[in-house]
Amino acid sequence: MNKDILKVLVSEKEIDEVTTRLAAEIDRDYAGKSEHLVLLGILKGSVPFLADLMKKVKTNPEIELMKVSSYGGGTKTSGSVKIILDWQRDNIAECDIIVIEDIIDSGRTLSYLCEYLRQKGAKSVRTCTLLDKPERRRVPLHVDYFGFTIPDEFVVGYGLDYNEHYRNLPYVG
């Protein structure tokens, strides 16, 4: 374990088990029902989760990436949502999109992004997160697929960072 980490909150084994479960739930809901199932990863934090999840989804998903931020660096949210890197697609009306997040905190970013995708004409928009902090929720948000509910603690690892450090840890601490 990294000397800066106080404790392991979610182990590498637990992450593997939950990505297997979430992939099975996605397959159950979309197998034979979607021509264009798009797993839309939100950069940068979702990359490890998206990579592990997409390997386990058997429904032949398409992969897209966006960069959306409400953080100004450090541990505090700015409260405003910015789309830094968008994606374009001619057939968005045919796309069943599952937005893949590493963590849901206040819900502002994900709520904004889901509405944005609906306004762009997506066939459907659902959400999937590895970690959920419902205690921090500031806007109503339905999470379709989630791995772990965690306490209101600052966490790093498995894509989550502190000033761009610790993303490479194979666990959440």
N, C-alpha and C positions, 0 to 999 in steps of 0.2 A: 504494500500500500504506500502511496505517496506520503511523504512526511508532513505535507500541508493539510491533508485530509483527516478530519477528526474521527469519522467512522464511515463505513460502507453502508449506504442506505438501500441500494439495490445492487445485487451481485451480478456478475457476468452470466452466471447460470440462470438466475431469475429473468434477466433480460432475454436470454435465448428462449426460455419457456414461454414468456409472454409474447414474443414476436411470432412464435409458432401458433399460439392461440389466436392472436389477432389475424394472422394470415388465413387461418381456417374460417374465422368469422367473415372475413371479406369474401373468400371463395364461396361460402354458403350463400351470401347475399347477392353475388354477381355472376356466378358460374352460369353460362348460357344466357345471361340476361343483358349483357352490355357489349356492344361492338367496340367501344372505346372507353375502357376503364383506365383512368389517368390517376396515377399516384403523383401528387404535386407536392414535392418536398420544399420546405421553407428553409432557405440558406441562413446561416451555416449550420446551425445546431442540429437539424434533423438528418444530416447526411449519414451518420452511422446507423441510425434507426431505419431510415429509408433503404439503405443498402441491405441490411439484414432482412427487413420485411419483404422487399421485392423479390429476394431469392426464394422466399417461402410461399408467396402467392402463386397459385397454379393457374389463375384465370388470365394469364398472359397480359399483365398490365403494361401500359405505356408510362413513361417517366417524363416528368417536366419539373423544372425548378423555378422558384421565384425568390427574390430577396426582399423581405418586408421587415421593417424595424419600428419598434417603439422605444428602444433603449438608446441612450446617449453615451453608453460606455459605463462600466462599473456595474453597480447593483440596482440602480434606480431607473424606472421607466420614465420616459418623457411625457407620456400621456397622449401624444399625437402619433398617428400611424403614417409611415412613409413607404411607398412602393419604390424600392431602389432598382430592382431588376424585374421586369414584367415578362410574360411570355405571350406569344401571338400564335393563333391557330385559326385556320379558315373554318374548321369543322367543330368549333366549340359547342354548337347546339347539339352535337351528337355525343358529347363527352360526359361521362359520369365521373366526376372529380372527387377524389378523396384527398383532402388537404392533410399532409403529414407534418406534424409538429413534434418537437422534442418535449416541450412543456407548455401547459396552459396555466397562466397566472391570473391576471385580471380578466382575460378574455377579450379585451379590446381589439388586439391585433387580429385574432382569428375571426371575431365577429365582423370586423370591417372587411377582411379579406373574403369571407364567404359571401357577404352581400355584394362586394365588387364582382366576384365571379358570376353570381346570379344575374347581375345587371349586364354583364358581358354576353349573357345568353346560354350559359352552361345548362345541359340537360338536367343534371342534378349535382348537388354539392353536399358532401358529407365531411366529417372530421375524424381524424385519428391522431392520438397523442400517446407518447410513452408515459409521460407523467402529468398528473392533474393535481392542481392545488386549489380545490374549491373554496377554501377559506379566503382566498385572495380575490375571488370573482367580483368584478365591479359592473359587469353587464350580463344580461341573461344570455346563456349559451348552452346549446345542447351538444354534448360530445358523443358521437356515434360509436367510436371504438376507443377504448383507453386501456392502458396497461396497469398503471399503479396510481392510487391516490396517495399523495404524500403530504406530510405536515408543512406548515409555513416556515420552511427553512431555506436558506440559500444553498443551492446544490450545484455541483460541477461534475464533469465527466461524461463519457459517452455522447460527445457532441456539445454538451453544455460547458460554458466557459466563464472565466472571470478575466476580463481584459484580454481575451483571446488565448488564455492559458487553460490547460487541463482538458481540452476537448478530446485528447487522445486516450484518456483513461478508459479501460474496458468496463468500468462500473460507474455507478452514480454515488458520489460521496458528499 
